């Protein structure tokens, strides 16, 4: 089954899922007595998007931290002379 979600914060995305059900006849009517829904929580569009965002944030943190350390090192060097 391919579900499509429309969250408010981000754009729509599709999530593949599987399901199974057990039906039983009760009082002359068929009723669902057990329902199992499942999706892959380890590889899906949301996890891929999060992983990409974490790589960008980590890279930006390294660059900003490196520049801040360099500037602070130069400043400390000037004040000690």
PyMOL Python script that loads the backbone (N, CA, C, O; Angstrom):
from pymol import cmd

cmd.read_pdbstr("""\
ATOM      1  N   UNK A   1       0.849  -1.154   0.000  1.00  0.00           N
ATOM      2  CA  UNK A   1       0.000   0.000   0.000  1.00  0.00           C
ATOM      3  C   UNK A   1       0.904   1.229   0.000  1.00  0.00           C
ATOM      4  O   UNK A   1       1.934   1.238   0.675  1.00  0.00           O
ATOM      5  N   UNK A   2       0.541   2.239  -0.730  1.00  0.00           N
ATOM      6  CA  UNK A   2       1.322   3.463  -0.761  1.00  0.00           C
ATOM      7  C   UNK A   2       0.457   4.606  -0.230  1.00  0.00           C
ATOM      8  O   UNK A   2      -0.501   5.034  -0.873  1.00  0.00           O
ATOM      9  N   UNK A   3       0.818   5.084   0.951  1.00  0.00           N
ATOM     10  CA  UNK A   3       0.077   6.168   1.585  1.00  0.00           C
ATOM     11  C   UNK A   3       0.720   7.498   1.227  1.00  0.00           C
ATOM     12  O   UNK A   3       1.934   7.583   1.037  1.00  0.00           O
ATOM     13  N   UNK A   4      -0.099   8.527   1.138  1.00  0.00           N
ATOM     14  CA  UNK A   4       0.414   9.865   0.902  1.00  0.00           C
ATOM     15  C   UNK A   4      -0.048  10.755   2.051  1.00  0.00           C
ATOM     16  O   UNK A   4      -1.234  10.808   2.378  1.00  0.00           O
ATOM     17  N   UNK A   5       0.916  11.454   2.659  1.00  0.00           N
ATOM     18  CA  UNK A   5       0.629  12.306   3.804  1.00  0.00           C
ATOM     19  C   UNK A   5       0.827  13.766   3.419  1.00  0.00           C
ATOM     20  O   UNK A   5       1.697  14.092   2.612  1.00  0.00           O
ATOM     21  N   UNK A   6       0.026  14.629   3.994  1.00  0.00           N
ATOM     22  CA  UNK A   6       0.073  16.064   3.713  1.00  0.00           C
ATOM     23  C   UNK A   6       0.245  16.847   5.011  1.00  0.00           C
ATOM     24  O   UNK A   6      -0.713  17.465   5.477  1.00  0.00           O
ATOM     25  N   UNK A   7       1.438  16.841   5.609  1.00  0.00           N
ATOM     26  CA  UNK A   7       1.633  17.584   6.864  1.00  0.00           C
ATOM     27  C   UNK A   7       1.642  19.089   6.615  1.00  0.00           C
ATOM     28  O   UNK A   7       1.866  19.542   5.492  1.00  0.00           O
ATOM     29  N   UNK A   8       1.401  19.847   7.658  1.00  0.00           N
ATOM     30  CA  UNK A   8       1.336  21.305   7.547  1.00  0.00           C
ATOM     31  C   UNK A   8       2.731  21.903   7.433  1.00  0.00           C
ATOM     32  O   UNK A   8       2.934  22.840   6.661  1.00  0.00           O
ATOM     33  N   UNK A   9       3.695  21.381   8.183  1.00  0.00           N
ATOM     34  CA  UNK A   9       5.019  21.981   8.270  1.00  0.00           C
ATOM     35  C   UNK A   9       5.850  21.756   7.004  1.00  0.00           C
ATOM     36  O   UNK A   9       6.630  22.632   6.631  1.00  0.00           O
ATOM     37  N   UNK A  10       5.710  20.636   6.347  1.00  0.00           N
ATOM     38  CA  UNK A  10       6.517  20.329   5.161  1.00  0.00           C
ATOM     39  C   UNK A  10       5.611  19.867   4.041  1.00  0.00           C
ATOM     40  O   UNK A  10       4.401  19.734   4.225  1.00  0.00           O
ATOM     41  N   UNK A  11       6.191  19.624   2.888  1.00  0.00           N
ATOM     42  CA  UNK A  11       5.406  19.191   1.739  1.00  0.00           C
ATOM     43  C   UNK A  11       4.943  17.750   1.866  1.00  0.00           C
ATOM     44  O   UNK A  11       5.360  17.042   2.783  1.00  0.00           O
ATOM     45  N   UNK A  12       4.091  17.313   0.964  1.00  0.00           N
ATOM     46  CA  UNK A  12       3.567  15.945   1.020  1.00  0.00           C
ATOM     47  C   UNK A  12       4.672  14.913   0.765  1.00  0.00           C
ATOM     48  O   UNK A  12       5.665  15.204   0.098  1.00  0.00           O
ATOM     49  N   UNK A  13       4.488  13.723   1.295  1.00  0.00           N
ATOM     50  CA  UNK A  13       5.419  12.625   1.065  1.00  0.00           C
ATOM     51  C   UNK A  13       4.642  11.318   1.014  1.00  0.00           C
ATOM     52  O   UNK A  13       3.535  11.204   1.542  1.00  0.00           O
ATOM     53  N   UNK A  14       5.255  10.337   0.364  1.00  0.00           N
ATOM     54  CA  UNK A  14       4.638   9.011   0.240  1.00  0.00           C
ATOM     55  C   UNK A  14       5.395   8.033   1.117  1.00  0.00           C
ATOM     56  O   UNK A  14       6.616   8.115   1.252  1.00  0.00           O
ATOM     57  N   UNK A  15       4.667   7.117   1.704  1.00  0.00           N
ATOM     58  CA  UNK A  15       5.246   6.111   2.586  1.00  0.00           C
ATOM     59  C   UNK A  15       4.663   4.750   2.211  1.00  0.00           C
ATOM     60  O   UNK A  15       3.448   4.555   2.243  1.00  0.00           O
ATOM     61  N   UNK A  16       5.531   3.825   1.859  1.00  0.00           N
ATOM     62  CA  UNK A  16       5.075   2.475   1.533  1.00  0.00           C
ATOM     63  C   UNK A  16       4.828   1.699   2.816  1.00  0.00           C
ATOM     64  O   UNK A  16       5.626   1.768   3.751  1.00  0.00           O
ATOM     65  N   UNK A  17       3.748   0.976   2.862  1.00  0.00           N
ATOM     66  CA  UNK A  17       3.434   0.190   4.049  1.00  0.00           C
ATOM     67  C   UNK A  17       2.760  -1.123   3.646  1.00  0.00           C
ATOM     68  O   UNK A  17       2.290  -1.290   2.520  1.00  0.00           O
ATOM     69  N   UNK A  18       2.731  -2.025   4.586  1.00  0.00           N
ATOM     70  CA  UNK A  18       2.083  -3.326   4.382  1.00  0.00           C
ATOM     71  C   UNK A  18       1.025  -3.507   5.466  1.00  0.00           C
ATOM     72  O   UNK A  18       1.111  -2.916   6.543  1.00  0.00           O
ATOM     73  N   UNK A  19       0.045  -4.319   5.169  1.00  0.00           N
ATOM     74  CA  UNK A  19      -0.990  -4.569   6.162  1.00  0.00           C
ATOM     75  C   UNK A  19      -1.527  -5.981   6.003  1.00  0.00           C
ATOM     76  O   UNK A  19      -1.422  -6.598   4.943  1.00  0.00           O
ATOM     77  N   UNK A  20      -2.100  -6.466   7.082  1.00  0.00           N
ATOM     78  CA  UNK A  20      -2.789  -7.753   7.057  1.00  0.00           C
ATOM     79  C   UNK A  20      -3.962  -7.663   8.019  1.00  0.00           C
ATOM     80  O   UNK A  20      -3.941  -6.892   8.978  1.00  0.00           O
ATOM     81  N   UNK A  21      -4.978  -8.457   7.751  1.00  0.00           N
ATOM     82  CA  UNK A  21      -6.177  -8.437   8.590  1.00  0.00           C
ATOM     83  C   UNK A  21      -6.722  -9.853   8.729  1.00  0.00           C
ATOM     84  O   UNK A  21      -6.533 -10.706   7.862  1.00  0.00           O
ATOM     85  N   UNK A  22      -7.395 -10.068   9.837  1.00  0.00           N
ATOM     86  CA  UNK A  22      -8.089 -11.327  10.079  1.00  0.00           C
ATOM     87  C   UNK A  22      -9.568 -11.015  10.246  1.00  0.00           C
ATOM     88  O   UNK A  22      -9.944 -10.165  11.054  1.00  0.00           O
ATOM     89  N   UNK A  23     -10.392 -11.694   9.490  1.00  0.00           N
ATOM     90  CA  UNK A  23     -11.836 -11.472   9.568  1.00  0.00           C
ATOM     91  C   UNK A  23     -12.512 -12.738  10.106  1.00  0.00           C
ATOM     92  O   UNK A  23     -12.067 -13.859   9.860  1.00  0.00           O
ATOM     93  N   UNK A  24     -13.581 -12.523  10.834  1.00  0.00           N
ATOM     94  CA  UNK A  24     -14.345 -13.653  11.380  1.00  0.00           C
ATOM     95  C   UNK A  24     -15.831 -13.345  11.239  1.00  0.00           C
ATOM     96  O   UNK A  24     -16.258 -12.192  11.304  1.00  0.00           O
ATOM     97  N   UNK A  25     -16.599 -14.403  11.045  1.00  0.00           N
ATOM     98  CA  UNK A  25     -18.042 -14.237  10.917  1.00  0.00           C
ATOM     99  C   UNK A  25     -18.664 -14.310  12.304  1.00  0.00           C
ATOM    100  O   UNK A  25     -18.536 -15.316  13.002  1.00  0.00           O
ATOM    101  N   UNK A  26     -19.342 -13.228  12.696  1.00  0.00           N
ATOM    102  CA  UNK A  26     -19.955 -13.146  14.018  1.00  0.00           C
ATOM    103  C   UNK A  26     -21.377 -12.637  13.857  1.00  0.00           C
ATOM    104  O   UNK A  26     -21.598 -11.532  13.363  1.00  0.00           O
ATOM    105  N   UNK A  27     -22.335 -13.444  14.274  1.00  0.00           N
ATOM    106  CA  UNK A  27     -23.737 -13.048  14.169  1.00  0.00           C
ATOM    107  C   UNK A  27     -24.183 -12.878  12.731  1.00  0.00           C
ATOM    108  O   UNK A  27     -25.050 -12.049  12.454  1.00  0.00           O
ATOM    109  N   UNK A  28     -23.612 -13.646  11.803  1.00  0.00           N
ATOM    110  CA  UNK A  28     -23.997 -13.573  10.401  1.00  0.00           C
ATOM    111  C   UNK A  28     -23.303 -12.449   9.639  1.00  0.00           C
ATOM    112  O   UNK A  28     -23.568 -12.273   8.450  1.00  0.00           O
ATOM    113  N   UNK A  29     -22.432 -11.691  10.274  1.00  0.00           N
ATOM    114  CA  UNK A  29     -21.714 -10.600   9.609  1.00  0.00           C
ATOM    115  C   UNK A  29     -20.213 -10.831   9.721  1.00  0.00           C
ATOM    116  O   UNK A  29     -19.719 -11.333  10.731  1.00  0.00           O
ATOM    117  N   UNK A  30     -19.516 -10.464   8.687  1.00  0.00           N
ATOM    118  CA  UNK A  30     -18.056 -10.524   8.720  1.00  0.00           C
ATOM    119  C   UNK A  30     -17.528  -9.285   9.410  1.00  0.00           C
ATOM    120  O   UNK A  30     -17.925  -8.165   9.091  1.00  0.00           O
ATOM    121  N   UNK A  31     -16.627  -9.495  10.362  1.00  0.00           N
ATOM    122  CA  UNK A  31     -16.034  -8.381  11.101  1.00  0.00           C
ATOM    123  C   UNK A  31     -14.523  -8.567  11.156  1.00  0.00           C
ATOM    124  O   UNK A  31     -14.022  -9.690  11.216  1.00  0.00           O
ATOM    125  N   UNK A  32     -13.813  -7.459  11.134  1.00  0.00           N
ATOM    126  CA  UNK A  32     -12.362  -7.516  11.269  1.00  0.00           C
ATOM    127  C   UNK A  32     -12.049  -7.665  12.751  1.00  0.00           C
ATOM    128  O   UNK A  32     -12.444  -6.831  13.565  1.00  0.00           O
ATOM    129  N   UNK A  33     -11.340  -8.727  13.091  1.00  0.00           N
ATOM    130  CA  UNK A  33     -11.008  -8.980  14.496  1.00  0.00           C
ATOM    131  C   UNK A  33      -9.545  -8.663  14.800  1.00  0.00           C
ATOM    132  O   UNK A  33      -9.171  -8.519  15.964  1.00  0.00           O
ATOM    133  N   UNK A  34      -8.721  -8.555  13.762  1.00  0.00           N
ATOM    134  CA  UNK A  34      -7.315  -8.260  13.952  1.00  0.00           C
ATOM    135  C   UNK A  34      -6.815  -7.490  12.738  1.00  0.00           C
ATOM    136  O   UNK A  34      -7.091  -7.865  11.598  1.00  0.00           O
ATOM    137  N   UNK A  35      -6.080  -6.413  12.988  1.00  0.00           N
ATOM    138  CA  UNK A  35      -5.543  -5.602  11.903  1.00  0.00           C
ATOM    139  C   UNK A  35      -4.116  -5.217  12.262  1.00  0.00           C
ATOM    140  O   UNK A  35      -3.854  -4.738  13.366  1.00  0.00           O
ATOM    141  N   UNK A  36      -3.200  -5.424  11.334  1.00  0.00           N
ATOM    142  CA  UNK A  36      -1.797  -5.077  11.554  1.00  0.00           C
ATOM    143  C   UNK A  36      -1.334  -4.188  10.409  1.00  0.00           C
ATOM    144  O   UNK A  36      -1.422  -4.568   9.241  1.00  0.00           O
ATOM    145  N   UNK A  37      -0.837  -2.993  10.753  1.00  0.00           N
ATOM    146  CA  UNK A  37      -0.275  -2.061   9.777  1.00  0.00           C
ATOM    147  C   UNK A  37       1.201  -1.908  10.072  1.00  0.00           C
ATOM    148  O   UNK A  37       1.598  -1.831  11.235  1.00  0.00           O
ATOM    149  N   UNK A  38       2.024  -1.862   9.029  1.00  0.00           N
ATOM    150  CA  UNK A  38       3.458  -1.771   9.236  1.00  0.00           C
ATOM    151  C   UNK A  38       4.100  -0.976   8.115  1.00  0.00           C
ATOM    152  O   UNK A  38       3.682  -1.054   6.959  1.00  0.00           O
ATOM    153  N   UNK A  39       5.124  -0.209   8.472  1.00  0.00           N
ATOM    154  CA  UNK A  39       5.931   0.473   7.464  1.00  0.00           C
ATOM    155  C   UNK A  39       7.388   0.357   7.872  1.00  0.00           C
ATOM    156  O   UNK A  39       7.692   0.073   9.031  1.00  0.00           O
ATOM    157  N   UNK A  40       8.278   0.573   6.939  1.00  0.00           N
ATOM    158  CA  UNK A  40       9.694   0.461   7.226  1.00  0.00           C
ATOM    159  C   UNK A  40      10.151   1.746   7.909  1.00  0.00           C
ATOM    160  O   UNK A  40      10.239   2.794   7.270  1.00  0.00           O
ATOM    161  N   UNK A  41      10.441   1.667   9.195  1.00  0.00           N
ATOM    162  CA  UNK A  41      10.824   2.857   9.954  1.00  0.00           C
ATOM    163  C   UNK A  41      12.310   3.169   9.838  1.00  0.00           C
ATOM    164  O   UNK A  41      12.757   4.196  10.347  1.00  0.00           O
ATOM    165  N   UNK A  42      13.089   2.308   9.178  1.00  0.00           N
ATOM    166  CA  UNK A  42      14.525   2.526   9.063  1.00  0.00           C
ATOM    167  C   UNK A  42      14.921   3.169   7.741  1.00  0.00           C
ATOM    168  O   UNK A  42      15.884   3.935   7.699  1.00  0.00           O
ATOM    169  N   UNK A  43      14.214   2.882   6.681  1.00  0.00           N
ATOM    170  CA  UNK A  43      14.493   3.509   5.381  1.00  0.00           C
ATOM    171  C   UNK A  43      13.183   3.998   4.794  1.00  0.00           C
ATOM    172  O   UNK A  43      12.415   3.226   4.218  1.00  0.00           O
ATOM    173  N   UNK A  44      12.944   5.275   4.945  1.00  0.00           N
ATOM    174  CA  UNK A  44      11.767   5.900   4.362  1.00  0.00           C
ATOM    175  C   UNK A  44      12.111   7.350   4.030  1.00  0.00           C
ATOM    176  O   UNK A  44      13.181   7.815   4.423  1.00  0.00           O
ATOM    177  N   UNK A  45      11.256   8.076   3.330  1.00  0.00           N
ATOM    178  CA  UNK A  45      11.577   9.447   2.916  1.00  0.00           C
ATOM    179  C   UNK A  45      11.879  10.385   4.085  1.00  0.00           C
ATOM    180  O   UNK A  45      12.726  11.268   3.949  1.00  0.00           O
ATOM    181  N   UNK A  46      11.226  10.223   5.203  1.00  0.00           N
ATOM    182  CA  UNK A  46      11.469  11.110   6.342  1.00  0.00           C
ATOM    183  C   UNK A  46      12.854  10.890   6.940  1.00  0.00           C
ATOM    184  O   UNK A  46      13.529  11.856   7.294  1.00  0.00           O
ATOM    185  N   UNK A  47      13.287   9.640   7.057  1.00  0.00           N
ATOM    186  CA  UNK A  47      14.611   9.341   7.591  1.00  0.00           C
ATOM    187  C   UNK A  47      15.689   9.855   6.633  1.00  0.00           C
ATOM    188  O   UNK A  47      16.703  10.395   7.076  1.00  0.00           O
ATOM    189  N   UNK A  48      15.477   9.692   5.338  1.00  0.00           N
ATOM    190  CA  UNK A  48      16.438  10.197   4.349  1.00  0.00           C
ATOM    191  C   UNK A  48      16.563  11.713   4.437  1.00  0.00           C
ATOM    192  O   UNK A  48      17.667  12.255   4.374  1.00  0.00           O
ATOM    193  N   UNK A  49      15.441  12.389   4.582  1.00  0.00           N
ATOM    194  CA  UNK A  49      15.444  13.849   4.707  1.00  0.00           C
ATOM    195  C   UNK A  49      16.168  14.292   5.985  1.00  0.00           C
ATOM    196  O   UNK A  49      16.937  15.253   5.965  1.00  0.00           O
ATOM    197  N   UNK A  50      15.922  13.601   7.075  1.00  0.00           N
ATOM    198  CA  UNK A  50      16.583  13.913   8.342  1.00  0.00           C
ATOM    199  C   UNK A  50      18.084  13.677   8.258  1.00  0.00           C
ATOM    200  O   UNK A  50      18.865  14.494   8.746  1.00  0.00           O
ATOM    201  N   UNK A  51      18.497  12.574   7.648  1.00  0.00           N
ATOM    202  CA  UNK A  51      19.914  12.270   7.500  1.00  0.00           C
ATOM    203  C   UNK A  51      20.615  13.349   6.683  1.00  0.00           C
ATOM    204  O   UNK A  51      21.705  13.792   7.048  1.00  0.00           O
ATOM    205  N   UNK A  52      20.004  13.775   5.585  1.00  0.00           N
ATOM    206  CA  UNK A  52      20.574  14.828   4.750  1.00  0.00           C
ATOM    207  C   UNK A  52      20.704  16.131   5.532  1.00  0.00           C
ATOM    208  O   UNK A  52      21.728  16.808   5.439  1.00  0.00           O
ATOM    209  N   UNK A  53      19.687  16.484   6.297  1.00  0.00           N
ATOM    210  CA  UNK A  53      19.720  17.717   7.098  1.00  0.00           C
ATOM    211  C   UNK A  53      20.806  17.642   8.167  1.00  0.00           C
ATOM    212  O   UNK A  53      21.477  18.639   8.431  1.00  0.00           O
ATOM    213  N   UNK A  54      20.988  16.487   8.780  1.00  0.00           N
ATOM    214  CA  UNK A  54      22.037  16.326   9.799  1.00  0.00           C
ATOM    215  C   UNK A  54      23.436  16.461   9.191  1.00  0.00           C
ATOM    216  O   UNK A  54      24.322  17.043   9.818  1.00  0.00           O
ATOM    217  N   UNK A  55      23.647  15.939   7.996  1.00  0.00           N
ATOM    218  CA  UNK A  55      24.940  16.093   7.339  1.00  0.00           C
ATOM    219  C   UNK A  55      25.233  17.562   7.042  1.00  0.00           C
ATOM    220  O   UNK A  55      26.351  18.029   7.258  1.00  0.00           O
ATOM    221  N   UNK A  56      24.224  18.295   6.543  1.00  0.00           N
ATOM    222  CA  UNK A  56      24.417  19.721   6.272  1.00  0.00           C
ATOM    223  C   UNK A  56      24.683  20.494   7.557  1.00  0.00           C
ATOM    224  O   UNK A  56      25.573  21.343   7.595  1.00  0.00           O
ATOM    225  N   UNK A  57      23.925  20.210   8.602  1.00  0.00           N
ATOM    226  CA  UNK A  57      24.119  20.904   9.882  1.00  0.00           C
ATOM    227  C   UNK A  57      25.483  20.573  10.475  1.00  0.00           C
ATOM    228  O   UNK A  57      26.152  21.458  11.009  1.00  0.00           O
ATOM    229  N   UNK A  58      25.900  19.335  10.391  1.00  0.00           N
ATOM    230  CA  UNK A  58      27.214  18.939  10.902  1.00  0.00           C
ATOM    231  C   UNK A  58      28.342  19.613  10.133  1.00  0.00           C
ATOM    232  O   UNK A  58      29.307  20.087  10.732  1.00  0.00           O
ATOM    233  N   UNK A  59      28.224  19.657   8.817  1.00  0.00           N
ATOM    234  CA  UNK A  59      29.233  20.332   7.998  1.00  0.00           C
ATOM    235  C   UNK A  59      29.305  21.819   8.298  1.00  0.00           C
ATOM    236  O   UNK A  59      30.392  22.386   8.407  1.00  0.00           O
ATOM    237  N   UNK A  60      28.142  22.448   8.433  1.00  0.00           N
ATOM    238  CA  UNK A  60      28.110  23.876   8.766  1.00  0.00           C
ATOM    239  C   UNK A  60      28.711  24.106  10.152  1.00  0.00           C
ATOM    240  O   UNK A  60      29.422  25.091  10.355  1.00  0.00           O
ATOM    241  N   UNK A  61      28.440  23.222  11.103  1.00  0.00           N
ATOM    242  CA  UNK A  61      29.002  23.359  12.445  1.00  0.00           C
ATOM    243  C   UNK A  61      30.516  23.251  12.436  1.00  0.00           C
ATOM    244  O   UNK A  61      31.195  23.987  13.151  1.00  0.00           O
ATOM    245  N   UNK A  62      31.054  22.338  11.630  1.00  0.00           N
ATOM    246  CA  UNK A  62      32.509  22.194  11.527  1.00  0.00           C
ATOM    247  C   UNK A  62      33.133  23.448  10.933  1.00  0.00           C
ATOM    248  O   UNK A  62      34.143  23.940  11.436  1.00  0.00           O
ATOM    249  N   UNK A  63      32.535  23.969   9.862  1.00  0.00           N
ATOM    250  CA  UNK A  63      33.069  25.181   9.219  1.00  0.00           C
ATOM    251  C   UNK A  63      32.993  26.376  10.167  1.00  0.00           C
ATOM    252  O   UNK A  63      33.977  27.097  10.331  1.00  0.00           O
ATOM    253  N   UNK A  64      31.843  26.589  10.787  1.00  0.00           N
ATOM    254  CA  UNK A  64      31.676  27.727  11.701  1.00  0.00           C
ATOM    255  C   UNK A  64      32.592  27.583  12.921  1.00  0.00           C
ATOM    256  O   UNK A  64      33.203  28.558  13.358  1.00  0.00           O
ATOM    257  N   UNK A  65      32.685  26.375  13.465  1.00  0.00           N
ATOM    258  CA  UNK A  65      33.576  26.148  14.605  1.00  0.00           C
ATOM    259  C   UNK A  65      35.034  26.360  14.244  1.00  0.00           C
ATOM    260  O   UNK A  65      35.794  26.916  15.037  1.00  0.00           O
ATOM    261  N   UNK A  66      35.434  25.925  13.059  1.00  0.00           N
ATOM    262  CA  UNK A  66      36.802  26.131  12.608  1.00  0.00           C
ATOM    263  C   UNK A  66      37.133  27.602  12.431  1.00  0.00           C
ATOM    264  O   UNK A  66      38.198  28.062  12.842  1.00  0.00           O
ATOM    265  N   UNK A  67      36.208  28.342  11.812  1.00  0.00           N
ATOM    266  CA  UNK A  67      36.425  29.785  11.636  1.00  0.00           C
ATOM    267  C   UNK A  67      36.457  30.514  12.983  1.00  0.00           C
ATOM    268  O   UNK A  67      37.299  31.388  13.192  1.00  0.00           O
ATOM    269  N   UNK A  68      35.557  30.164  13.884  1.00  0.00           N
ATOM    270  CA  UNK A  68      35.530  30.806  15.208  1.00  0.00           C
ATOM    271  C   UNK A  68      36.820  30.507  15.968  1.00  0.00           C
ATOM    272  O   UNK A  68      37.373  31.402  16.609  1.00  0.00           O
ATOM    273  N   UNK A  69      37.305  29.278  15.912  1.00  0.00           N
ATOM    274  CA  UNK A  69      38.559  28.928  16.573  1.00  0.00           C
ATOM    275  C   UNK A  69      39.739  29.677  15.980  1.00  0.00           C
ATOM    276  O   UNK A  69      40.627  30.125  16.705  1.00  0.00           O
ATOM    277  N   UNK A  70      39.747  29.809  14.677  1.00  0.00           N
ATOM    278  CA  UNK A  70      40.834  30.520  14.010  1.00  0.00           C
ATOM    279  C   UNK A  70      40.843  31.990  14.415  1.00  0.00           C
ATOM    280  O   UNK A  70      41.895  32.540  14.743  1.00  0.00           O
ATOM    281  N   UNK A  71      39.656  32.636  14.392  1.00  0.00           N
ATOM    282  CA  UNK A  71      39.572  34.056  14.777  1.00  0.00           C
ATOM    283  C   UNK A  71      39.921  34.257  16.250  1.00  0.00           C
ATOM    284  O   UNK A  71      40.623  35.208  16.594  1.00  0.00           O
ATOM    285  N   UNK A  72      39.442  33.377  17.115  1.00  0.00           N
ATOM    286  CA  UNK A  72      39.756  33.498  18.541  1.00  0.00           C
ATOM    287  C   UNK A  72      41.246  33.253  18.790  1.00  0.00           C
ATOM    288  O   UNK A  72      41.848  33.896  19.651  1.00  0.00           O
ATOM    289  N   UNK A  73      41.831  32.336  18.046  1.00  0.00           N
ATOM    290  CA  UNK A  73      43.264  32.093  18.170  1.00  0.00           C
ATOM    291  C   UNK A  73      44.087  33.302  17.747  1.00  0.00           C
ATOM    292  O   UNK A  73      45.079  33.641  18.393  1.00  0.00           O
ATOM    293  N   UNK A  74      43.680  33.941  16.678  1.00  0.00           N
ATOM    294  CA  UNK A  74      44.392  35.159  16.226  1.00  0.00           C
ATOM    295  C   UNK A  74      44.238  36.277  17.244  1.00  0.00           C
ATOM    296  O   UNK A  74      45.181  37.022  17.512  1.00  0.00           O
ATOM    297  N   UNK A  75      43.030  36.389  17.813  1.00  0.00           N
ATOM    298  CA  UNK A  75      42.772  37.446  18.799  1.00  0.00           C
ATOM    299  C   UNK A  75      43.616  37.219  20.063  1.00  0.00           C
ATOM    300  O   UNK A  75      44.189  38.162  20.607  1.00  0.00           O
ATOM    301  N   UNK A  76      43.687  35.975  20.522  1.00  0.00           N
ATOM    302  CA  UNK A  76      44.469  35.643  21.706  1.00  0.00           C
ATOM    303  C   UNK A  76      45.964  35.888  21.454  1.00  0.00           C
ATOM    304  O   UNK A  76      46.691  36.313  22.351  1.00  0.00           O
ATOM    305  N   UNK A  77      46.398  35.622  20.249  1.00  0.00           N
ATOM    306  CA  UNK A  77      47.801  35.818  19.886  1.00  0.00           C
ATOM    307  C   UNK A  77      48.160  37.297  19.914  1.00  0.00           C
ATOM    308  O   UNK A  77      49.247  37.658  20.364  1.00  0.00           O
ATOM    309  N   UNK A  78      47.256  38.163  19.437  1.00  0.00           N
ATOM    310  CA  UNK A  78      47.482  39.617  19.424  1.00  0.00           C
ATOM    311  C   UNK A  78      47.530  40.202  20.826  1.00  0.00           C
ATOM    312  O   UNK A  78      48.356  41.066  21.120  1.00  0.00           O
ATOM    313  N   UNK A  79      46.623  39.719  21.701  1.00  0.00           N
ATOM    314  CA  UNK A  79      46.559  40.273  23.062  1.00  0.00           C
ATOM    315  C   UNK A  79      47.745  39.816  23.913  1.00  0.00           C
ATOM    316  O   UNK A  79      48.102  40.503  24.869  1.00  0.00           O
ATOM    317  N   UNK A  80      48.360  38.686  23.597  1.00  0.00           N
ATOM    318  CA  UNK A  80      49.483  38.195  24.394  1.00  0.00           C
ATOM    319  C   UNK A  80      50.801  38.869  23.996  1.00  0.00           C
ATOM    320  O   UNK A  80      51.777  38.781  24.741  1.00  0.00           O
ATOM    321  N   UNK A  81      50.849  39.526  22.864  1.00  0.00           N
ATOM    322  CA  UNK A  81      52.100  40.173  22.414  1.00  0.00           C
ATOM    323  C   UNK A  81      52.282  41.529  22.999  1.00  0.00           C
ATOM    324  O   UNK A  81      53.279  42.194  22.717  1.00  0.00           O
TER     325      UNK A  81
END
""", "prot")
cmd.dss("prot")
cmd.show_as("cartoon", "prot")
cmd.util.cbc("prot")
cmd.orient("prot")
